């Protein structure tokens, strides 16, 4: 699998690159429709090593981030977490194929990220996504695969913007807007 590597605060050695290649090859054995992928390796001032992996698989974005005191441990933890999420994604796709209840929309994944440099603004990052209509079940799966605490989506049934979120008790909540 081809992927982009971004580093911040550390140097990418040949041994680190080989280790990353070896570990990320596990992903190729699980899914084969990876559109694009990026790995970000960074080191904070307190010695924390962070690995962030983002995959675009079909119409779905899967993202993991792991932090430890060792870059190799962070890579291992991130790959293990990514493998779990990919298996969950693959399992959900197989269930959908059996049910055949959803009509597939054409793949139109647009992902643009802008970093704002204006120190006066509280907004430091803007992300733009193509918002394809999806069912509540798809939105919950996307929430899990991204590892976020909330997910904004266009509900395929109502054509309205909704938000699903993880509650403190581990259950999910749904926000429907009224105008």
Backbone as JSON Lines, residues from 0, in Angstrom:
{"i":0,"aa":"X","n":[0.84,-1.17,0.0],"ca":[0.0,0.0,0.0],"c":[0.89,1.24,0.0]}
{"i":1,"aa":"X","n":[0.57,2.18,-0.86],"ca":[1.29,3.44,-0.9],"c":[0.69,4.39,0.12]}
{"i":2,"aa":"X","n":[1.53,5.12,0.81],"ca":[1.05,6.08,1.79],"c":[2.03,7.24,1.89]}
{"i":3,"aa":"X","n":[1.51,8.36,2.33],"ca":[2.28,9.57,2.53],"c":[2.75,9.6,3.97]}
{"i":4,"aa":"X","n":[4.0,10.0,4.2],"ca":[4.52,10.12,5.55],"c":[4.83,11.58,5.83]}
{"i":5,"aa":"X","n":[4.29,12.08,6.93],"ca":[4.57,13.44,7.39],"c":[5.26,13.32,8.74]}
{"i":6,"aa":"X","n":[6.32,14.08,8.96],"ca":[7.0,14.05,10.25],"c":[7.05,15.44,10.84]}
{"i":7,"aa":"X","n":[7.04,15.48,12.16],"ca":[7.12,16.77,12.86],"c":[7.92,16.54,14.14]}
{"i":8,"aa":"X","n":[9.06,17.17,14.23],"ca":[9.86,17.09,15.45],"c":[10.75,15.86,15.55]}
{"i":9,"aa":"X","n":[10.8,15.05,14.51],"ca":[11.7,13.9,14.51],"c":[12.14,13.6,13.09]}
{"i":10,"aa":"X","n":[13.23,12.87,12.98],"ca":[13.8,12.53,11.68],"c":[13.41,11.11,11.32]}
{"i":11,"aa":"X","n":[13.02,10.9,10.08],"ca":[12.61,9.58,9.6],"c":[13.84,8.79,9.17]}
{"i":12,"aa":"X","n":[14.28,7.87,10.01],"ca":[15.44,7.04,9.69],"c":[15.02,5.88,8.79]}
{"i":13,"aa":"X","n":[16.0,5.24,8.17],"ca":[15.71,4.09,7.31],"c":[15.1,2.95,8.11]}
{"i":14,"aa":"X","n":[15.62,2.73,9.33],"ca":[15.09,1.63,10.14],"c":[13.64,1.91,10.57]}
{"i":15,"aa":"X","n":[13.33,3.15,10.88],"ca":[11.95,3.52,11.25],"c":[11.02,3.34,10.04]}
{"i":16,"aa":"X","n":[11.48,3.76,8.86],"ca":[10.68,3.61,7.63],"c":[10.44,2.13,7.34]}
{"i":17,"aa":"X","n":[11.46,1.29,7.47],"ca":[11.32,-0.15,7.24],"c":[10.34,-0.77,8.24]}
{"i":18,"aa":"X","n":[10.44,-0.36,9.5],"ca":[9.54,-0.87,10.53],"c":[8.1,-0.48,10.23]}
{"i":19,"aa":"X","n":[7.9,0.76,9.83],"ca":[6.56,1.24,9.48],"c":[6.01,0.48,8.28]}
{"i":20,"aa":"X","n":[6.85,0.28,7.26],"ca":[6.43,-0.49,6.08],"c":[6.0,-1.9,6.46]}
{"i":21,"aa":"X","n":[6.79,-2.54,7.31],"ca":[6.5,-3.91,7.74],"c":[5.17,-3.97,8.49]}
{"i":22,"aa":"X","n":[4.97,-3.04,9.43],"ca":[3.74,-3.05,10.24],"c":[2.51,-2.67,9.43]}
{"i":23,"aa":"X","n":[2.63,-1.71,8.53],"ca":[1.47,-1.25,7.78],"c":[1.08,-2.24,6.68]}
{"i":24,"aa":"X","n":[1.95,-3.19,6.37],"ca":[1.61,-4.21,5.37],"c":[0.45,-5.09,5.85]}
{"i":25,"aa":"X","n":[0.18,-5.11,7.16],"ca":[-0.97,-5.85,7.7],"c":[-2.28,-5.32,7.12]}
{"i":26,"aa":"X","n":[-2.3,-4.03,6.82],"ca":[-3.52,-3.39,6.32],"c":[-3.88,-3.95,4.95]}
{"i":27,"aa":"X","n":[-2.87,-4.22,4.12],"ca":[-3.11,-4.75,2.78],"c":[-3.82,-6.09,2.81]}
{"i":28,"aa":"X","n":[-3.59,-6.86,3.86],"ca":[-4.21,-8.18,3.97],"c":[-5.67,-8.09,4.39]}
{"i":29,"aa":"X","n":[-6.09,-6.96,4.93],"ca":[-7.46,-6.81,5.43],"c":[-8.38,-6.17,4.4]}
{"i":30,"aa":"X","n":[-7.96,-5.04,3.83],"ca":[-8.78,-4.35,2.84],"c":[-7.94,-4.08,1.59]}
{"i":31,"aa":"X","n":[-8.63,-4.02,0.46],"ca":[-7.92,-3.79,-0.79],"c":[-8.38,-2.54,-1.53]}
{"i":32,"aa":"X","n":[-9.37,-1.84,-1.0],"ca":[-9.9,-0.67,-1.69],"c":[-9.51,0.64,-1.01]}
{"i":33,"aa":"X","n":[-8.23,0.74,-0.59],"ca":[-7.73,1.97,0.04],"c":[-7.47,2.99,-1.06]}
{"i":34,"aa":"X","n":[-8.18,4.11,-1.0],"ca":[-8.05,5.17,-2.0],"c":[-6.8,5.99,-1.74]}
{"i":35,"aa":"X","n":[-6.6,6.41,-0.5],"ca":[-5.4,7.16,-0.13],"c":[-5.13,6.94,1.35]}
{"i":36,"aa":"X","n":[-3.88,7.17,1.73],"ca":[-3.51,6.98,3.13],"c":[-2.36,7.9,3.5]}
{"i":37,"aa":"X","n":[-2.34,8.28,4.77],"ca":[-1.29,9.16,5.28],"c":[-0.93,8.73,6.69]}
{"i":38,"aa":"X","n":[0.36,8.83,6.99],"ca":[0.87,8.53,8.32],"c":[1.61,9.78,8.8]}
{"i":39,"aa":"X","n":[1.24,10.25,9.99],"ca":[1.9,11.41,10.56],"c":[2.63,10.97,11.83]}
{"i":40,"aa":"X","n":[3.94,11.19,11.87],"ca":[4.77,10.87,13.02],"c":[5.24,12.18,13.63]}
{"i":41,"aa":"X","n":[5.02,12.36,14.93],"ca":[5.44,13.61,15.55],"c":[5.94,13.36,16.97]}
{"i":42,"aa":"X","n":[6.75,14.28,17.42],"ca":[7.3,14.22,18.76],"c":[7.01,15.53,19.46]}
{"i":43,"aa":"X","n":[6.41,15.44,20.66],"ca":[6.12,16.63,21.45],"c":[7.3,16.96,22.33]}
{"i":44,"aa":"X","n":[7.29,18.14,22.91],"ca":[8.4,18.58,23.74],"c":[8.54,17.75,25.02]}
{"i":45,"aa":"X","n":[7.47,17.16,25.48],"ca":[7.53,16.36,26.7],"c":[7.96,14.92,26.44]}
{"i":46,"aa":"X","n":[8.46,14.64,25.23],"ca":[8.94,13.31,24.91],"c":[7.88,12.34,24.44]}
{"i":47,"aa":"X","n":[6.65,12.83,24.27],"ca":[5.58,11.95,23.8],"c":[5.68,11.79,22.29]}
{"i":48,"aa":"X","n":[5.59,10.55,21.82],"ca":[5.67,10.23,20.4],"c":[4.27,9.91,19.9]}
{"i":49,"aa":"X","n":[3.82,10.59,18.85],"ca":[2.45,10.46,18.37],"c":[2.46,9.9,16.94]}
{"i":50,"aa":"X","n":[1.61,8.91,16.71],"ca":[1.42,8.36,15.38],"c":[-0.06,8.5,15.03]}
{"i":51,"aa":"X","n":[-0.32,9.13,13.88],"ca":[-1.69,9.31,13.39],"c":[-1.77,8.71,12.0]}
{"i":52,"aa":"X","n":[-2.72,7.81,11.79],"ca":[-2.9,7.16,10.49],"c":[-4.31,7.45,10.0]}
{"i":53,"aa":"X","n":[-4.41,7.92,8.76],"ca":[-5.7,8.22,8.15],"c":[-5.81,7.46,6.84]}
{"i":54,"aa":"X","n":[-6.87,6.68,6.69],"ca":[-7.12,5.91,5.46],"c":[-8.45,6.33,4.87]}
{"i":55,"aa":"X","n":[-8.48,6.45,3.56],"ca":[-9.72,6.64,2.82],"c":[-10.01,5.3,2.17]}
{"i":56,"aa":"X","n":[-11.0,4.6,2.7],"ca":[-11.37,3.27,2.19],"c":[-12.75,3.4,1.55]}
{"i":57,"aa":"X","n":[-12.78,3.35,0.23],"ca":[-14.05,3.57,-0.46],"c":[-14.57,4.96,-0.13]}
{"i":58,"aa":"X","n":[-15.79,5.03,0.4],"ca":[-16.39,6.31,0.8],"c":[-16.18,6.62,2.28]}
{"i":59,"aa":"X","n":[-15.36,5.84,2.96],"ca":[-15.23,5.94,4.4],"c":[-13.83,6.42,4.79]}
{"i":60,"aa":"X","n":[-13.76,7.25,5.81],"ca":[-12.48,7.7,6.35],"c":[-12.27,6.99,7.69]}
{"i":61,"aa":"X","n":[-11.13,6.35,7.84],"ca":[-10.8,5.67,9.08],"c":[-9.52,6.32,9.62]}
{"i":62,"aa":"X","n":[-9.58,6.76,10.88],"ca":[-8.46,7.49,11.47],"c":[-8.16,6.94,12.85]}
{"i":63,"aa":"X","n":[-6.86,6.76,13.13],"ca":[-6.44,6.36,14.47],"c":[-5.29,7.25,14.89]}
{"i":64,"aa":"X","n":[-5.16,7.45,16.2],"ca":[-4.07,8.23,16.76],"c":[-3.65,7.58,18.06]}
{"i":65,"aa":"X","n":[-2.36,7.34,18.22],"ca":[-1.84,6.73,19.44],"c":[-0.62,7.5,19.91]}
{"i":66,"aa":"X","n":[-0.49,7.62,21.23],"ca":[0.61,8.36,21.84],"c":[1.26,7.51,22.92]}
{"i":67,"aa":"X","n":[2.58,7.36,22.84],"ca":[3.37,6.71,23.89],"c":[4.69,7.47,24.03]}
{"i":68,"aa":"X","n":[5.58,6.94,24.84],"ca":[6.89,7.58,25.0],"c":[7.93,7.05,24.01]}
{"i":69,"aa":"X","n":[7.52,6.08,23.15],"ca":[8.42,5.49,22.18],"c":[7.71,5.42,20.83]}
{"i":70,"aa":"X","n":[8.37,5.88,19.76],"ca":[7.73,5.93,18.44],"c":[7.36,4.54,17.94]}
{"i":71,"aa":"X","n":[8.16,3.54,18.24],"ca":[7.87,2.18,17.79],"c":[6.63,1.63,18.51]}
{"i":72,"aa":"X","n":[6.51,1.93,19.79],"ca":[5.32,1.51,20.54],"c":[4.08,2.23,20.01]}
{"i":73,"aa":"X","n":[4.23,3.49,19.66],"ca":[3.11,4.25,19.11],"c":[2.68,3.66,17.77]}
{"i":74,"aa":"X","n":[3.64,3.26,16.95],"ca":[3.32,2.63,15.66],"c":[2.57,1.33,15.9]}
{"i":75,"aa":"X","n":[3.07,0.5,16.82],"ca":[2.41,-0.77,17.12],"c":[0.98,-0.56,17.59]}
{"i":76,"aa":"X","n":[0.8,0.37,18.52],"ca":[-0.54,0.64,19.06],"c":[-1.47,1.17,17.97]}
{"i":77,"aa":"X","n":[-0.97,2.07,17.11],"ca":[-1.79,2.64,16.05],"c":[-2.19,1.57,15.03]}
{"i":78,"aa":"X","n":[-1.26,0.72,14.65],"ca":[-1.56,-0.34,13.68],"c":[-2.57,-1.32,14.27]}
{"i":79,"aa":"X","n":[-2.39,-1.7,15.54],"ca":[-3.33,-2.62,16.19],"c":[-4.73,-2.02,16.23]}
{"i":80,"aa":"X","n":[-4.82,-0.74,16.57],"ca":[-6.11,-0.06,16.6],"c":[-6.71,0.04,15.2]}
{"i":81,"aa":"X","n":[-5.88,0.33,14.21],"ca":[-6.34,0.42,12.83],"c":[-6.85,-0.93,12.33]}
{"i":82,"aa":"X","n":[-6.15,-2.0,12.66],"ca":[-6.57,-3.34,12.25],"c":[-7.94,-3.67,12.84]}
{"i":83,"aa":"X","n":[-8.16,-3.34,14.12],"ca":[-9.45,-3.59,14.75],"c":[-10.56,-2.83,14.03]}
{"i":84,"aa":"X","n":[-10.31,-1.56,13.73],"ca":[-11.33,-0.74,13.06],"c":[-11.59,-1.22,11.63]}
{"i":85,"aa":"X","n":[-10.53,-1.64,10.93],"ca":[-10.71,-2.15,9.57],"c":[-11.51,-3.45,9.55]}
{"i":86,"aa":"X","n":[-11.26,-4.31,10.53],"ca":[-12.03,-5.56,10.62],"c":[-13.49,-5.25,10.9]}
{"i":87,"aa":"X","n":[-13.74,-4.27,11.77],"ca":[-15.12,-3.86,12.06],"c":[-15.78,-3.29,10.8]}
{"i":88,"aa":"X","n":[-15.04,-2.47,10.06],"ca":[-15.53,-1.89,8.82],"c":[-15.86,-3.0,7.81]}
{"i":89,"aa":"X","n":[-14.93,-3.93,7.64],"ca":[-15.12,-5.01,6.67],"c":[-16.32,-5.89,7.05]}
{"i":90,"aa":"X","n":[-16.45,-6.16,8.34],"ca":[-17.58,-6.96,8.82],"c":[-18.91,-6.25,8.54]}
{"i":91,"aa":"X","n":[-18.95,-4.95,8.78],"ca":[-20.19,-4.21,8.54],"c":[-20.53,-4.17,7.06]}
{"i":92,"aa":"X","n":[-19.52,-4.09,6.2],"ca":[-19.75,-4.08,4.76],"c":[-20.29,-5.43,4.3]}
{"i":93,"aa":"X","n":[-19.8,-6.52,4.89],"ca":[-20.28,-7.85,4.52],"c":[-21.72,-8.04,4.95]}
{"i":94,"aa":"X","n":[-22.08,-7.52,6.12],"ca":[-23.46,-7.62,6.59],"c":[-24.37,-6.86,5.63]}
{"i":95,"aa":"X","n":[-23.94,-5.68,5.19],"ca":[-24.75,-4.89,4.27],"c":[-24.95,-5.59,2.94]}
{"i":96,"aa":"X","n":[-23.9,-6.27,2.46],"ca":[-24.03,-6.99,1.2],"c":[-25.08,-8.09,1.31]}
{"i":97,"aa":"X","n":[-25.12,-8.75,2.46],"ca":[-26.1,-9.81,2.67],"c":[-27.51,-9.21,2.73]}
{"i":98,"aa":"X","n":[-27.66,-8.11,3.42],"ca":[-28.97,-7.48,3.57],"c":[-29.44,-6.83,2.28]}
{"i":99,"aa":"X","n":[-28.53,-6.27,1.52],"ca":[-28.82,-5.57,0.26],"c":[-29.94,-4.56,0.42]}
{"i":100,"aa":"X","n":[-29.93,-3.85,1.55],"ca":[-30.99,-2.89,1.8],"c":[-30.61,-1.47,1.39]}
{"i":101,"aa":"X","n":[-29.33,-1.25,1.11],"ca":[-28.87,0.1,0.78],"c":[-28.46,0.17,-0.68]}
{"i":102,"aa":"X","n":[-28.7,1.31,-1.31],"ca":[-28.24,1.57,-2.67],"c":[-26.93,2.32,-2.56]}
{"i":103,"aa":"X","n":[-25.87,1.79,-3.2],"ca":[-24.56,2.44,-3.16],"c":[-24.56,3.71,-3.99]}
{"i":104,"aa":"X","n":[-24.03,4.77,-3.42],"ca":[-23.86,6.02,-4.14],"c":[-22.46,6.04,-4.74]}
{"i":105,"aa":"X","n":[-22.24,6.77,-5.81],"ca":[-20.9,6.81,-6.4],"c":[-19.9,7.41,-5.43]}
{"i":106,"aa":"X","n":[-18.67,6.94,-5.52],"ca":[-17.61,7.4,-4.61],"c":[-17.23,8.83,-4.97]}
{"i":107,"aa":"X","n":[-17.46,9.73,-4.03],"ca":[-17.1,11.13,-4.21],"c":[-16.54,11.65,-2.9]}
{"i":108,"aa":"X","n":[-15.39,11.17,-2.53],"ca":[-14.8,11.58,-1.26],"c":[-13.92,12.79,-1.51]}
{"i":109,"aa":"X","n":[-14.36,13.91,-1.01],"ca":[-13.57,15.13,-1.09],"c":[-13.12,15.46,0.32]}
{"i":110,"aa":"X","n":[-11.85,15.62,0.53],"ca":[-11.31,15.91,1.86],"c":[-10.29,17.01,1.71]}
{"i":111,"aa":"X","n":[-10.6,18.15,2.26],"ca":[-9.69,19.27,2.19],"c":[-9.48,19.79,3.6]}
{"i":112,"aa":"X","n":[-8.26,20.08,3.92],"ca":[-7.95,20.57,5.26],"c":[-7.17,21.88,5.14]}
{"i":113,"aa":"X","n":[-7.58,22.87,5.9],"ca":[-6.92,24.16,5.89],"c":[-6.45,24.47,7.3]}
{"i":114,"aa":"X","n":[-5.24,24.91,7.43],"ca":[-4.74,25.36,8.72],"c":[-4.76,26.89,8.72]}
{"i":115,"aa":"X","n":[-5.47,27.46,9.67],"ca":[-5.56,28.91,9.78],"c":[-4.41,29.41,10.65]}
{"i":116,"aa":"X","n":[-3.82,30.55,10.29],"ca":[-2.67,31.07,11.02],"c":[-3.03,32.32,11.81]}
{"i":117,"aa":"X","n":[-4.25,32.79,11.75],"ca":[-4.68,33.98,12.44],"c":[-4.77,33.7,13.95]}
{"i":118,"aa":"X","n":[-3.89,34.33,14.74],"ca":[-3.85,34.09,16.18],"c":[-5.03,34.72,16.9]}
{"i":119,"aa":"X","n":[-5.72,35.67,16.29],"ca":[-6.85,36.33,16.93],"c":[-8.09,35.46,16.93]}
{"i":120,"aa":"X","n":[-8.16,34.53,16.01],"ca":[-9.33,33.64,15.93],"c":[-9.2,32.48,16.91]}
{"i":121,"aa":"X","n":[-10.3,32.04,17.43],"ca":[-10.34,30.83,18.25],"c":[-10.34,29.58,17.37]}
{"i":122,"aa":"X","n":[-10.76,29.76,16.13],"ca":[-10.79,28.64,15.2],"c":[-9.4,28.48,14.62]}
{"i":123,"aa":"X","n":[-8.8,27.32,14.88],"ca":[-7.44,27.09,14.43],"c":[-7.36,26.1,13.27]}
{"i":124,"aa":"X","n":[-8.46,25.43,12.98],"ca":[-8.45,24.45,11.89],"c":[-9.83,24.35,11.27]}
{"i":125,"aa":"X","n":[-9.87,24.27,9.96],"ca":[-11.12,24.09,9.24],"c":[-11.0,22.85,8.37]}
{"i":126,"aa":"X","n":[-11.98,21.98,8.44],"ca":[-12.0,20.8,7.58],"c":[-13.26,20.85,6.75]}
{"i":127,"aa":"X","n":[-13.15,20.47,5.5],"ca":[-14.29,20.41,4.6],"c":[-14.42,18.98,4.09]}
{"i":128,"aa":"X","n":[-15.64,18.47,4.16],"ca":[-15.93,17.11,3.73],"c":[-17.09,17.11,2.76]}
{"i":129,"aa":"X","n":[-17.05,16.2,1.82],"ca":[-18.23,15.93,0.99],"c":[-19.21,15.2,1.89]}
{"i":130,"aa":"X","n":[-20.44,15.68,1.98],"ca":[-21.42,15.1,2.89],"c":[-22.41,14.26,2.1]}
{"i":131,"aa":"X","n":[-22.08,12.97,1.93],"ca":[-23.0,12.08,1.21],"c":[-24.12,11.68,2.15]}
{"i":132,"aa":"X","n":[-25.33,11.57,1.64],"ca":[-26.44,11.11,2.49],"c":[-26.15,9.69,2.98]}
{"i":133,"aa":"X","n":[-26.44,9.45,4.26],"ca":[-26.23,8.11,4.82],"c":[-27.29,7.83,5.86]}
{"i":134,"aa":"X","n":[-27.45,6.55,6.12],"ca":[-28.42,6.14,7.14],"c":[-27.82,6.38,8.52]}
{"i":135,"aa":"X","n":[-28.65,6.31,9.53],"ca":[-28.2,6.47,10.9],"c":[-27.17,5.39,11.24]}
{"i":136,"aa":"X","n":[-27.42,4.18,10.78],"ca":[-26.5,3.06,11.04],"c":[-25.12,3.33,10.43]}
{"i":137,"aa":"X","n":[-25.1,3.86,9.19],"ca":[-23.82,4.19,8.55],"c":[-23.11,5.3,9.31]}
{"i":138,"aa":"X","n":[-23.85,6.29,9.79],"ca":[-23.26,7.4,10.54],"c":[-22.63,6.91,11.84]}
{"i":139,"aa":"X","n":[-23.32,5.99,12.53],"ca":[-22.77,5.43,13.77],"c":[-21.51,4.64,13.49]}
{"i":140,"aa":"X","n":[-21.48,3.89,12.39],"ca":[-20.28,3.14,12.02],"c":[-19.14,4.1,11.7]}
{"i":141,"aa":"X","n":[-19.44,5.16,10.96],"ca":[-18.42,6.16,10.62],"c":[-17.87,6.82,11.88]}
{"i":142,"aa":"X","n":[-18.76,7.11,12.85],"ca":[-18.35,7.68,14.14],"c":[-17.34,6.76,14.82]}
{"i":143,"aa":"X","n":[-17.65,5.47,14.84],"ca":[-16.77,4.48,15.47],"c":[-15.44,4.38,14.73]}
{"i":144,"aa":"X","n":[-15.49,4.35,13.4],"ca":[-14.27,4.18,12.61],"c":[-13.34,5.38,12.71]}
{"i":145,"aa":"X","n":[-13.91,6.57,12.85],"ca":[-13.09,7.77,13.0],"c":[-12.55,7.91,14.41]}
{"i":146,"aa":"X","n":[-13.25,7.32,15.39],"ca":[-12.81,7.44,16.77],"c":[-13.11,8.8,17.37]}
{"i":147,"aa":"X","n":[-14.06,9.51,16.8],"ca":[-14.43,10.83,17.33],"c":[-15.57,10.7,18.33]}
{"i":148,"aa":"X","n":[-15.87,11.8,19.0],"ca":[-16.97,11.78,19.97],"c":[-18.29,12.21,19.34]}
{"i":149,"aa":"X","n":[-18.25,12.77,18.11],"ca":[-19.48,13.13,17.41],"c":[-19.24,13.04,15.91]}
{"i":150,"aa":"X","n":[-20.34,13.0,15.14],"ca":[-20.24,12.92,13.69],"c":[-21.45,13.63,13.09]}
{"i":151,"aa":"X","n":[-21.21,14.57,12.18],"ca":[-22.26,15.32,11.51],"c":[-22.5,14.66,10.15]}
{"i":152,"aa":"X","n":[-23.78,14.42,9.81],"ca":[-24.08,13.75,8.55],"c":[-25.42,14.21,8.0]}
{"i":153,"aa":"X","n":[-25.63,13.96,6.7],"ca":[-26.93,14.23,6.07],"c":[-27.7,12.92,6.1]}
{"i":154,"aa":"X","n":[-28.84,12.93,6.79],"ca":[-29.67,11.75,6.94],"c":[-30.33,11.4,5.6]}
{"i":155,"aa":"X","n":[-30.1,10.19,5.11],"ca":[-30.64,9.76,3.81],"c":[-32.16,9.67,3.83]}
{"i":156,"aa":"X","n":[-32.74,9.39,4.99],"ca":[-34.19,9.24,5.08],"c":[-34.92,10.58,5.11]}
{"i":157,"aa":"X","n":[-34.34,11.56,5.81],"ca":[-35.02,12.85,5.96],"c":[-34.37,13.97,5.14]}
{"i":158,"aa":"X","n":[-33.18,13.73,4.61],"ca":[-32.39,14.71,3.87],"c":[-32.05,15.94,4.74]}
{"i":159,"aa":"X","n":[-32.02,15.76,6.05],"ca":[-31.68,16.82,6.99],"c":[-30.29,16.56,7.56]}
{"i":160,"aa":"X","n":[-29.67,17.61,8.09],"ca":[-28.38,17.48,8.76],"c":[-28.65,17.0,10.19]}
{"i":161,"aa":"X","n":[-27.97,15.96,10.62],"ca":[-28.08,15.39,11.96],"c":[-26.7,15.23,12.56]}
{"i":162,"aa":"X","n":[-26.66,15.04,13.87],"ca":[-25.41,14.79,14.59],"c":[-25.61,13.57,15.47]}
{"i":163,"aa":"X","n":[-24.69,12.61,15.39],"ca":[-24.68,11.51,16.35],"c":[-23.47,11.73,17.25]}
{"i":164,"aa":"X","n":[-23.61,11.34,18.51],"ca":[-22.52,11.56,19.46],"c":[-22.48,10.44,20.49]}
{"i":165,"aa":"X","n":[-21.33,10.29,21.12],"ca":[-21.14,9.29,22.16],"c":[-21.46,9.95,23.5]}
{"i":166,"aa":"X","n":[-22.39,9.35,24.24],"ca":[-22.77,9.87,25.55],"c":[-21.77,9.38,26.6]}
{"i":167,"aa":"X","n":[-21.77,10.03,27.76],"ca":[-20.86,9.64,28.84],"c":[-21.08,8.22,29.31]}
{"i":168,"aa":"X","n":[-22.32,7.71,29.18],"ca":[-22.61,6.35,29.62],"c":[-22.25,5.3,28.57]}
{"i":169,"aa":"X","n":[-21.66,5.72,27.43],"ca":[-21.24,4.79,26.39],"c":[-22.27,4.56,25.31]}
{"i":170,"aa":"X","n":[-23.49,5.03,25.51],"ca":[-24.53,4.92,24.49],"c":[-24.37,6.06,23.49]}
{"i":171,"aa":"X","n":[-25.27,6.12,22.52],"ca":[-25.21,7.16,21.5],"c":[-26.4,8.11,21.62]}
{"i":172,"aa":"X","n":[-26.19,9.32,21.15],"ca":[-27.26,10.3,21.1],"c":[-27.41,10.79,19.66]}
{"i":173,"aa":"X","n":[-28.59,11.27,19.3],"ca":[-28.87,11.8,17.97],"c":[-29.46,13.19,18.13]}
{"i":174,"aa":"X","n":[-28.91,14.14,17.4],"ca":[-29.44,15.51,17.39],"c":[-30.05,15.75,16.03]}
{"i":175,"aa":"X","n":[-31.35,16.11,16.03],"ca":[-32.06,16.46,14.82],"c":[-32.42,17.94,14.93]}
{"i":176,"aa":"X","n":[-32.14,18.7,13.91],"ca":[-32.38,20.13,13.93],"c":[-33.77,20.46,13.42]}
{"i":177,"aa":"X","n":[-34.41,21.45,14.05],"ca":[-35.7,21.95,13.61],"c":[-35.54,23.38,13.18]}
{"i":178,"aa":"X","n":[-36.22,23.74,12.12],"ca":[-36.13,25.12,11.61],"c":[-37.47,25.8,11.74]}
